[in-house]
């Protein structure tokens, strides 16, 4: 597990703002946080170097790209061995329908978030790309009706009683 990085209130404010809009200019970010633009730039650079900020991400609307149906596929791989897991992960990551892939504990080994054009495309994906593989023992499909973004992600706040999750601020 990676070591935590000590963050002060200014760092946390910067992270909150950038999570809401990563395209905010340093000048606007500095004004909102109440520091000089050069200080803001130094802080963001430090957050990048320390690995807190991993990068910037472009979010696309799957429905506007012709993939209006999203689902979560719970996949059980048998036998669950390293020599099968690696190639399975690479194959799933290469699928244009796959949005994210999680390796899990419990009865299912993987959870795959997919976006497809419709039910027939989902059926084709499950039959041709998952259950057709010898190592896939079972696939359960759950349709996604609606999805919400959460956050911003902040470190747990320490209290006299021990660690607790940081409370969300009003935006």
MDAnalysis code that builds the backbone (N, CA, C; Angstrom):
import MDAnalysis as mda
import numpy as np

u = mda.Universe.empty(513, n_residues=171, atom_resindex=np.repeat(np.arange(171), 3), trajectory=True)
u.add_TopologyAttr("name", ["N", "CA", "C"] * 171)
u.add_TopologyAttr("resid", np.arange(1, 172))
u.add_TopologyAttr("resname", ["UNK", "UNK", "UNK", "UNK", "UNK", "UNK", "UNK", "UNK", "UNK", "UNK", "UNK", "UNK", "UNK", "UNK", "UNK", "UNK", "UNK", "UNK", "UNK", "UNK", "UNK", "UNK", "UNK", "UNK", "UNK", "UNK", "UNK", "UNK", "UNK", "UNK", "UNK", "UNK", "UNK", "UNK", "UNK", "UNK", "UNK", "UNK", "UNK", "UNK", "UNK", "UNK", "UNK", "UNK", "UNK", "UNK", "UNK", "UNK", "UNK", "UNK", "UNK", "UNK", "UNK", "UNK", "UNK", "UNK", "UNK", "UNK", "UNK", "UNK", "UNK", "UNK", "UNK", "UNK", "UNK", "UNK", "UNK", "UNK", "UNK", "UNK", "UNK", "UNK", "UNK", "UNK", "UNK", "UNK", "UNK", "UNK", "UNK", "UNK", "UNK", "UNK", "UNK", "UNK", "UNK", "UNK", "UNK", "UNK", "UNK", "UNK", "UNK", "UNK", "UNK", "UNK", "UNK", "UNK", "UNK", "UNK", "UNK", "UNK", "UNK", "UNK", "UNK", "UNK", "UNK", "UNK", "UNK", "UNK", "UNK", "UNK", "UNK", "UNK", "UNK", "UNK", "UNK", "UNK", "UNK", "UNK", "UNK", "UNK", "UNK", "UNK", "UNK", "UNK", "UNK", "UNK", "UNK", "UNK", "UNK", "UNK", "UNK", "UNK", "UNK", "UNK", "UNK", "UNK", "UNK", "UNK", "UNK", "UNK", "UNK", "UNK", "UNK", "UNK", "UNK", "UNK", "UNK", "UNK", "UNK", "UNK", "UNK", "UNK", "UNK", "UNK", "UNK", "UNK", "UNK", "UNK", "UNK", "UNK", "UNK", "UNK", "UNK", "UNK", "UNK", "UNK", "UNK", "UNK", "UNK", "UNK", "UNK"])
u.atoms.positions = np.array([
    [0.845, -1.175, 0.000],
    [0.000, 0.000, 0.000],
    [0.889, 1.236, 0.000],
    [0.539, 2.216, -0.785],
    [1.335, 3.437, -0.896],
    [1.211, 4.259, 0.381],
    [2.267, 4.981, 0.708],
    [2.246, 5.854, 1.879],
    [1.381, 7.063, 1.600],
    [0.670, 7.509, 2.637],
    [-0.139, 8.713, 2.519],
    [0.766, 9.929, 2.467],
    [0.264, 10.984, 1.846],
    [0.985, 12.252, 1.754],
    [0.276, 13.241, 2.666],
    [1.044, 13.988, 3.457],
    [0.462, 15.001, 4.340],
    [-0.073, 16.152, 3.498],
    [-1.333, 16.480, 3.704],
    [-1.985, 17.553, 2.949],
    [-2.564, 18.567, 3.931],
    [-2.347, 19.829, 3.654],
    [-2.919, 20.869, 4.506],
    [-4.231, 21.358, 3.879],
    [-4.944, 22.259, 4.549],
    [-6.229, 22.736, 4.013],
    [-6.133, 23.357, 2.615],
    [-5.035, 24.031, 2.306],
    [-4.872, 24.629, 0.968],
    [-4.765, 23.524, -0.079],
    [-3.968, 22.488, 0.203],
    [-3.858, 21.349, -0.720],
    [-5.227, 20.714, -0.948],
    [-5.963, 20.501, 0.135],
    [-7.286, 19.868, 0.025],
    [-8.236, 20.727, -0.796],
    [-8.175, 22.045, -0.613],
    [-9.033, 22.944, -1.393],
    [-8.667, 22.863, -2.878],
    [-7.386, 22.857, -3.181],
    [-6.927, 22.720, -4.569],
    [-7.440, 21.418, -5.169],
    [-7.317, 20.324, -4.423],
    [-7.768, 19.020, -4.932],
    [-9.273, 18.995, -5.171],
    [-10.040, 19.597, -4.249],
    [-11.497, 19.658, -4.449],
    [-11.838, 20.384, -5.750],
    [-11.207, 21.534, -5.939],
    [-11.499, 22.340, -7.127],
    [-11.075, 21.629, -8.410],
    [-9.897, 21.032, -8.407],
    [-9.417, 20.350, -9.613],
    [-10.252, 19.114, -9.935],
    [-10.768, 18.436, -8.918],
    [-11.623, 17.281, -9.189],
    [-12.934, 17.698, -9.831],
    [-13.380, 18.901, -9.531],
    [-14.607, 19.397, -10.155],
    [-14.362, 19.936, -11.553],
    [-13.154, 20.485, -11.796],
    [-12.813, 21.007, -13.124],
    [-11.293, 21.024, -13.274],
    [-10.746, 19.987, -13.864],
    [-9.293, 19.860, -14.020],
    [-8.726, 20.867, -15.018],
    [-9.593, 21.560, -15.752],
    [-9.126, 22.546, -16.735],
    [-9.019, 23.949, -16.155],
    [-9.289, 24.103, -14.860],
    [-9.187, 25.409, -14.218],
    [-7.768, 25.943, -14.369],
    [-7.645, 27.207, -14.731],
    [-6.308, 27.800, -14.874],
    [-5.698, 27.999, -13.488],
    [-4.367, 28.073, -13.453],
    [-3.684, 28.314, -12.174],
    [-4.100, 29.648, -11.581],
    [-4.310, 30.628, -12.430],
    [-4.720, 31.951, -11.957],
    [-6.091, 31.875, -11.272],
    [-7.062, 31.204, -11.908],
    [-8.389, 31.073, -11.310],
    [-8.344, 30.187, -10.066],
    [-7.571, 29.131, -10.136],
    [-7.426, 28.222, -9.002],
    [-6.836, 28.965, -7.800],
    [-5.781, 29.736, -8.054],
    [-5.127, 30.496, -6.992],
    [-6.097, 31.502, -6.369],
    [-6.893, 32.175, -7.190],
    [-7.851, 33.157, -6.685],
    [-8.902, 32.484, -5.801],
    [-9.380, 31.325, -6.209],
    [-10.391, 30.619, -5.424],
    [-9.835, 30.091, -4.113],
    [-8.566, 29.706, -4.124],
    [-7.933, 29.141, -2.925],
    [-7.394, 30.248, -2.016],
    [-7.066, 31.407, -2.599],
    [-6.551, 32.520, -1.812],
    [-5.041, 32.518, -1.656],
    [-4.347, 32.037, -2.705],
    [-2.877, 32.064, -2.695],
    [-2.404, 32.686, -4.007],
    [-1.122, 32.996, -4.080],
    [-0.543, 33.544, -5.308],
    [-0.503, 32.464, -6.389],
    [-0.628, 32.836, -7.669],
    [-0.558, 31.838, -8.745],
    [0.719, 31.002, -8.700],
    [1.848, 31.614, -8.359],
    [3.103, 30.849, -8.289],
    [3.049, 29.818, -7.165],
    [2.441, 30.177, -6.053],
    [2.281, 29.239, -4.938],
    [1.361, 28.087, -5.352],
    [0.307, 28.428, -6.051],
    [-0.633, 27.419, -6.529],
    [0.068, 26.448, -7.477],
    [0.850, 26.986, -8.407],
    [1.595, 26.148, -9.338],
    [2.556, 25.231, -8.586],
    [3.271, 25.761, -7.601],
    [4.191, 24.958, -6.802],
    [3.456, 23.829, -6.083],
    [2.296, 24.136, -5.534],
    [1.521, 23.127, -4.807],
    [1.030, 22.025, -5.733],
    [0.509, 22.402, -6.884],
    [0.025, 21.392, -7.835],
    [1.187, 20.541, -8.331],
    [2.324, 21.158, -8.585],
    [3.520, 20.412, -9.009],
    [3.929, 19.412, -7.938],
    [3.908, 19.838, -6.672],
    [4.251, 18.935, -5.564],
    [3.250, 17.792, -5.461],
    [1.970, 18.085, -5.658],
    [0.942, 17.042, -5.608],
    [1.117, 16.033, -6.744],
    [1.567, 16.506, -7.902],
    [1.860, 15.593, -9.020],
    [3.077, 14.727, -8.707],
    [4.160, 15.363, -8.268],
    [5.405, 14.634, -7.983],
    [5.227, 13.600, -6.880],
    [4.381, 13.909, -5.901],
    [4.171, 12.977, -4.791],
    [3.201, 11.845, -5.152],
    [2.599, 11.931, -6.346],
    [1.701, 10.873, -6.795],
    [0.259, 11.040, -6.356],
    [-0.079, 12.153, -5.709],
    [-1.474, 12.393, -5.322],
    [-2.304, 12.660, -6.575],
    [-1.814, 13.538, -7.439],
    [-2.473, 13.794, -8.725],
    [-1.826, 12.870, -9.752],
    [-2.625, 11.995, -10.337],
    [-2.106, 11.011, -11.282],
    [-2.162, 11.477, -12.728],
    [-2.995, 12.441, -13.024],
    [-3.112, 12.914, -14.401],
    [-4.457, 13.571, -14.611],
    [-4.785, 13.784, -15.852],
    [-6.055, 14.393, -16.236],
    [-6.778, 13.394, -17.115],
    [-8.091, 13.415, -17.066],
    [-8.856, 12.419, -17.785],
    [-9.974, 13.075, -18.583],
    [-10.124, 12.640, -19.801],
    [-11.218, 13.089, -20.645],
    [-12.378, 12.130, -20.450],
    [-13.539, 12.651, -20.094],
    [-14.722, 11.805, -19.904],
    [-15.607, 11.938, -21.131],
    [-16.047, 10.817, -21.632],
    [-16.913, 10.786, -22.805],
    [-18.283, 10.237, -22.412],
    [-19.295, 10.624, -23.149],
    [-20.639, 10.112, -22.924],
    [-20.836, 8.896, -23.825],
    [-20.870, 7.685, -23.255],
    [-21.021, 6.483, -24.083],
    [-22.272, 6.518, -24.970],
    [-23.372, 7.065, -24.467],
    [-24.610, 7.109, -25.248],
    [-24.439, 7.944, -26.515],
    [-23.715, 9.050, -26.428],
    [-23.489, 9.900, -27.594],
    [-22.528, 9.276, -28.591],
    [-21.823, 8.227, -28.141],
    [-20.933, 7.486, -29.036],
    [-21.599, 6.210, -29.555],
    [-22.921, 6.105, -29.366],
    [-23.658, 4.941, -29.860],
    [-23.619, 3.751, -28.919],
    [-23.236, 3.963, -27.679],
    [-23.182, 2.874, -26.687],
    [-24.074, 3.257, -25.508],
    [-25.383, 3.244, -25.753],
    [-26.356, 3.725, -24.773],
    [-26.729, 2.759, -23.672],
    [-26.300, 1.517, -23.754],
    [-26.619, 0.524, -22.725],
    [-25.339, 0.172, -21.975],
    [-25.371, 0.363, -20.653],
    [-24.216, 0.005, -19.832],
    [-24.602, -1.129, -18.899],
    [-23.618, -1.958, -18.578],
    [-23.854, -3.099, -17.701],
    [-22.607, -3.396, -16.885],
    [-22.818, -4.098, -15.785],
    [-21.728, -4.632, -14.982],
    [-21.754, -6.142, -15.143],
    [-20.628, -6.708, -15.537],
    [-20.520, -8.156, -15.720],
    [-19.668, -8.712, -14.583],
    [-20.262, -9.596, -13.788],
    [-19.517, -10.300, -12.746],
    [-19.007, -11.578, -13.386],
    [-17.693, -11.781, -13.344],
    [-17.074, -12.893, -14.057],
    [-16.299, -13.774, -13.078],
    [-16.546, -15.075, -13.180],
    [-15.791, -16.048, -12.393],
    [-14.858, -16.791, -13.335],
    [-13.570, -16.795, -12.994],
    [-12.548, -17.458, -13.807],
    [-12.097, -18.709, -13.061],
    [-12.088, -19.843, -13.744],
    [-11.653, -21.113, -13.150],
    [-10.761, -21.857, -14.113],
    [-9.617, -22.301, -13.671],
    [-9.066, -22.052, -12.345],
    [-8.539, -20.626, -12.251],
    [-8.558, -20.099, -11.054],
    [-8.110, -18.729, -10.817],
    [-6.603, -18.771, -10.559],
    [-5.850, -18.796, -11.646],
    [-4.386, -18.882, -11.576],
    [-3.773, -17.704, -12.303],
    [-2.582, -17.321, -11.839],
    [-1.874, -16.172, -12.414],
    [-1.672, -16.320, -13.920],
    [-1.345, -17.525, -14.389],
    [-1.083, -17.693, -15.815],
    [-2.334, -17.504, -16.671],
    [-3.522, -17.584, -16.064],
    [-4.769, -17.312, -16.788],
    [-5.250, -15.877, -16.569],
    [-5.000, -15.353, -15.376],
    [-5.489, -14.009, -15.033],
    [-4.849, -12.950, -15.926],
    [-3.534, -12.994, -16.109],
    [-2.846, -11.982, -16.919],
    [-3.395, -11.869, -18.335],
    [-3.444, -12.984, -19.079],
    [-4.003, -12.909, -20.438],
    [-5.484, -12.516, -20.461],
    [-6.249, -12.969, -19.460],
    [-7.662, -12.600, -19.396],
    [-7.793, -11.089, -19.233],
    [-7.028, -10.510, -18.311],
    [-7.082, -9.067, -18.071],
    [-6.713, -8.303, -19.339],
    [-5.657, -8.696, -20.003],
    [-5.233, -7.994, -21.222],
    [-6.294, -8.086, -22.312],
    [-6.927, -9.241, -22.443],
    [-7.980, -9.410, -23.464],
    [-9.167, -8.499, -23.173],
    [-9.592, -8.457, -21.915],
    [-10.753, -7.631, -21.559],
    [-10.412, -6.151, -21.709],
    [-9.229, -5.750, -21.304],
    [-8.823, -4.346, -21.435],
    [-8.778, -3.901, -22.895],
    [-8.572, -4.829, -23.804],
    [-8.505, -4.501, -25.229],
    [-9.886, -4.383, -25.879],
    [-10.933, -4.825, -25.191],
    [-12.284, -4.752, -25.770],
    [-12.747, -3.296, -25.840],
    [-13.259, -2.859, -26.975],
    [-13.725, -1.467, -27.079],
    [-14.933, -1.187, -26.184],
    [-15.655, -2.217, -25.792],
    [-16.839, -2.044, -24.942],
    [-16.479, -1.870, -23.464],
    [-15.283, -2.302, -23.066],
    [-14.903, -2.287, -21.651],
    [-14.521, -0.881, -21.194],
    [-15.179, -0.416, -20.133],
    [-14.886, 0.895, -19.558],
    [-13.946, 0.778, -18.370],
    [-14.148, -0.236, -17.536],
    [-13.254, -0.470, -16.406],
    [-13.333, -1.929, -15.989],
    [-12.276, -2.361, -15.332],
    [-12.131, -3.764, -14.942],
    [-11.573, -3.806, -13.535],
    [-12.208, -4.607, -12.677],
    [-11.795, -4.743, -11.291],
    [-11.520, -6.210, -10.985],
    [-10.412, -6.502, -10.333],
    [-10.080, -7.840, -9.843],
    [-10.547, -7.866, -8.389],
    [-11.386, -8.843, -8.024],
    [-12.080, -8.837, -6.739],
    [-11.742, -10.046, -5.883],
    [-12.112, -9.947, -4.616],
    [-12.187, -11.117, -3.754],
    [-13.644, -11.541, -3.726],
    [-13.912, -12.734, -3.242],
    [-15.288, -13.201, -3.146],
    [-15.622, -14.176, -4.246],
    [-16.910, -14.468, -4.424],
    [-17.316, -15.494, -5.392],
    [-17.032, -15.127, -6.851],
    [-17.060, -13.836, -7.171],
    [-16.696, -13.399, -8.516],
    [-15.258, -12.919, -8.489],
    [-14.556, -13.186, -9.570],
    [-13.149, -12.789, -9.652],
    [-12.968, -11.415, -10.279],
    [-13.879, -11.049, -11.182],
    [-13.758, -9.780, -11.892],
    [-15.114, -9.110, -12.005],
    [-15.083, -7.787, -12.028],
    [-16.255, -6.985, -12.339],
    [-15.851, -6.106, -13.515],
    [-16.630, -6.181, -14.592],
    [-16.316, -5.442, -15.812],
    [-17.467, -4.489, -16.105],
    [-17.146, -3.204, -16.231],
    [-18.132, -2.191, -16.608],
    [-18.041, -2.035, -18.123],
    [-19.141, -2.285, -18.815],
    [-19.150, -2.225, -20.269],
    [-20.217, -1.257, -20.764],
    [-20.021, -0.748, -21.980],
    [-21.003, 0.087, -22.663],
    [-21.172, -0.478, -24.069],
    [-22.423, -0.763, -24.438],
    [-22.728, -1.384, -25.729],
    [-23.875, -0.632, -26.397],
    [-24.108, -0.958, -27.659],
    [-25.167, -0.284, -28.418],
    [-26.560, -0.666, -27.939],
    [-26.751, -1.921, -27.552],
    [-28.069, -2.377, -27.131],
    [-28.019, -3.815, -26.648],
    [-29.190, -4.388, -26.369],
    [-29.250, -5.749, -25.829],
    [-28.585, -6.810, -26.712],
    [-28.767, -6.720, -28.011],
    [-28.157, -7.715, -28.897],
    [-26.632, -7.623, -28.847],
    [-26.101, -6.406, -28.765],
    [-24.659, -6.214, -28.658],
    [-24.133, -6.740, -27.325],
    [-24.910, -6.552, -26.262],
    [-24.526, -7.080, -24.950],
    [-24.510, -8.608, -24.972],
    [-25.520, -9.200, -25.592],
    [-25.566, -10.658, -25.706],
    [-24.367, -11.179, -26.500],
    [-24.058, -10.523, -27.599],
    [-22.900, -10.928, -28.401],
    [-21.618, -10.825, -27.586],
    [-21.467, -9.740, -26.852],
    [-20.275, -9.541, -26.034],
    [-20.133, -10.653, -24.989],
    [-21.203, -10.948, -24.277],
    [-21.155, -11.983, -23.235],
    [-20.849, -13.343, -23.847],
    [-21.524, -13.691, -24.935],
    [-21.342, -15.019, -25.530],
    [-20.012, -15.169, -26.269],
    [-19.630, -14.153, -27.037],
    [-18.426, -14.280, -27.872],
    [-17.125, -13.910, -27.163],
    [-17.179, -12.994, -26.223],
    [-15.945, -12.513, -25.600],
    [-15.734, -13.019, -24.172],
    [-16.784, -13.498, -23.546],
    [-16.629, -13.967, -22.167],
    [-16.877, -15.470, -22.052],
    [-18.120, -15.905, -22.231],
    [-18.410, -17.323, -21.985],
    [-17.758, -18.247, -23.004],
    [-17.324, -17.737, -24.136],
    [-16.619, -18.566, -25.120],
    [-15.187, -18.879, -24.672],
    [-14.688, -18.161, -23.687],
    [-13.334, -18.405, -23.177],
    [-13.366, -19.587, -22.212],
    [-12.418, -20.502, -22.349],
    [-12.394, -21.712, -21.510],
    [-12.290, -21.410, -20.028],
    [-11.541, -20.365, -19.669],
    [-11.332, -20.079, -18.255],
    [-12.512, -19.390, -17.573],
    [-13.481, -18.911, -18.357],
    [-14.640, -18.232, -17.780],
    [-15.681, -19.279, -17.390],
    [-15.901, -19.411, -16.071],
    [-16.849, -20.390, -15.554],
    [-18.262, -19.832, -15.493],
    [-18.389, -18.514, -15.243],
    [-19.721, -17.941, -15.071],
    [-19.671, -16.440, -15.310],
    [-20.751, -15.905, -15.891],
    [-20.915, -14.462, -16.073],
    [-22.321, -14.092, -15.622],
    [-22.405, -13.099, -14.759],
    [-23.705, -12.539, -14.369],
    [-23.748, -11.108, -14.878],
    [-24.866, -10.730, -15.490],
    [-25.003, -9.414, -16.107],
    [-26.011, -8.578, -15.334],
    [-25.623, -7.358, -15.023],
    [-26.516, -6.412, -14.370],
    [-26.545, -5.134, -15.200],
    [-27.742, -4.744, -15.636],
    [-27.881, -3.508, -16.408],
    [-27.786, -2.306, -15.483],
    [-27.216, -1.240, -15.982],
    [-27.108, 0.006, -15.225],
    [-28.209, 0.938, -15.708],
    [-29.105, 1.318, -14.807],
    [-30.166, 2.253, -15.152],
    [-29.660, 3.687, -15.126],
    [-28.895, 4.019, -14.094],
    [-28.412, 5.386, -13.936],
    [-27.110, 5.338, -13.149],
    [-26.255, 6.334, -13.367],
    [-24.956, 6.384, -12.703],
    [-24.717, 7.799, -12.213],
    [-24.121, 7.935, -11.031],
    [-23.778, 9.230, -10.473],
    [-22.299, 9.255, -10.138],
    [-21.677, 10.394, -10.344],
    [-20.304, 10.596, -9.907],
    [-20.345, 10.959, -8.430],
    [-19.363, 10.563, -7.703],
    [-19.262, 10.867, -6.278],
    [-17.977, 11.651, -6.033],
    [-17.838, 12.129, -4.844],
    [-16.601, 12.814, -4.509],
    [-16.850, 14.247, -4.164],
    [-15.822, 14.991, -3.991],
    [-14.449, 14.683, -4.337],
    [-13.819, 13.719, -3.328],
    [-12.808, 13.002, -3.781],
    [-12.068, 12.082, -2.941],
    [-11.095, 12.880, -2.088],
    [-11.217, 12.716, -0.789],
    [-10.337, 13.408, 0.146],
    [-9.764, 12.382, 1.116],
    [-8.623, 12.685, 1.730],
    [-8.063, 11.734, 2.694],
    [-8.919, 11.681, 3.951],
    [-8.835, 10.585, 4.702],
    [-9.569, 10.527, 5.971],
    [-9.047, 11.604, 6.914],
    [-9.937, 12.189, 7.693],
    [-9.544, 13.214, 8.658],
    [-9.306, 12.543, 10.000],
    [-8.264, 12.926, 10.682],
    [-7.955, 12.365, 11.996],
    [-8.728, 13.121, 13.067],
    [-9.184, 12.381, 14.084],
    [-9.852, 12.982, 15.238],
    [-9.167, 12.466, 16.486],
    [-9.580, 12.966, 17.637],
    [-9.005, 12.503, 18.896],
    [-9.306, 11.018, 19.108],
    [-10.424, 10.541, 18.555],
    [-10.812, 9.137, 18.710],
    [-10.150, 8.243, 17.678],
    [-9.411, 8.804, 16.758],
    [-8.785, 8.016, 15.700],
    [-9.221, 8.513, 14.344],
    [-8.835, 7.803, 13.278],
    [-9.172, 8.269, 11.931],
    [-10.665, 8.171, 11.645],
    [-11.137, 9.072, 10.831],
    [-12.509, 9.023, 10.311],
    [-12.496, 9.620, 8.927],
    [-13.547, 9.394, 8.178],
    [-13.641, 9.933, 6.833],
    [-13.892, 11.426, 6.895],
    [-13.285, 12.155, 5.992],
    [-13.476, 13.605, 5.906],
    [-14.910, 13.907, 5.476],
    [-15.499, 14.887, 6.084],
    [-16.863, 15.272, 5.729],
    [-16.842, 16.049, 4.435],
    [-17.857, 15.817, 3.622],
    [-17.967, 16.536, 2.354],
    [-18.407, 17.969, 2.622],
    [-17.862, 18.881, 1.878],
    [-18.247, 20.279, 1.985],
    [-19.359, 20.592, 1.009],
    [-20.093, 21.622, 1.285],
    [-21.093, 22.080, 0.338],
    [-20.391, 22.749, -0.831],
    [-20.895, 22.554, -1.993],
    [-20.307, 23.176, -3.184],
    [-21.106, 24.364, -3.564],
])
